[in-house]
Amino acid sequence: MNEGLVVYVVSDSIGETGDQVIKAATSQFSDKNLEIRRFPYITEEDQIVEIIQEAKNQKSLIALTMVIPSLRNKIFEEAKKYNIMIVDIMTPVIESLSSILNESPRNEPGLIRKLDEKYFKKVEAIEFAVKYDDGKDPRGLKKADIILLGVSRTSKTPLSMYLAYKNIKAANVPLVPEAPVPNELFEVSAKKIIGLTANPIKLNEIRQERLKALGLRNEANYASMDRIFFELDYAEQLMKKIGCLIIDVSNKAVEESANIILEVMNYNSRGK
């Protein structure tokens, strides 16, 4: 029999919570003759029996992070036969929360990991939107979930960021008649591309406000109606050449335009 203590971390998920708690607790003791054995993804009663049969031959402690009641009851039942001590890490907290919130727990393993994965996916999408904003790197167009095209001040960047918070990797490309668009734009499916346009009068107002914010004169060519008509005509011809959907964002909030894009993406994914 091994004289050192063996702590069995048993979980119906990855077991990271139990592992960290045991490591934190054991750091408070000078006796280092201790081994931690993690048993993740325990989903069958036979697995529990095998763990107990091993633990009974050791000076052992079981640290339990199980949310499935039947499995939790089984391990208590088996451990009791051999007087093996169990520390149930999750249940007291869950029961207290359930009582205070007046709500039954889901009893579903791995939820925190699923939430973490969703969070990191969102962070990745935000970083993508920043990296491939305003046509900075055309290589991102093939990696994007959606590509936004439009002349200046058609909400390309706000839409890209909003979509990123929905876990969508969005790249955007500014359309300027004097600057050729990247070749990569013609190497992706038109279904992945959304053209953004706006009423010229509305665009004129937005651009004038932009010039004021920058301390520039309103007479600048950037905000002239002739220039705006020229840019919009160029953009429309290009979008028609690509064959992409065109959305008029003139009187739409960013959320409204984004919802249209999400609906289009969902429709296209169903059509695959």
Order of alpha helices (4+ residues) and beta strands (2+ residues): beta-alpha-beta-alpha-beta-alpha-beta-alpha-alpha-beta-alpha-beta-beta-alpha-alpha-beta-alpha
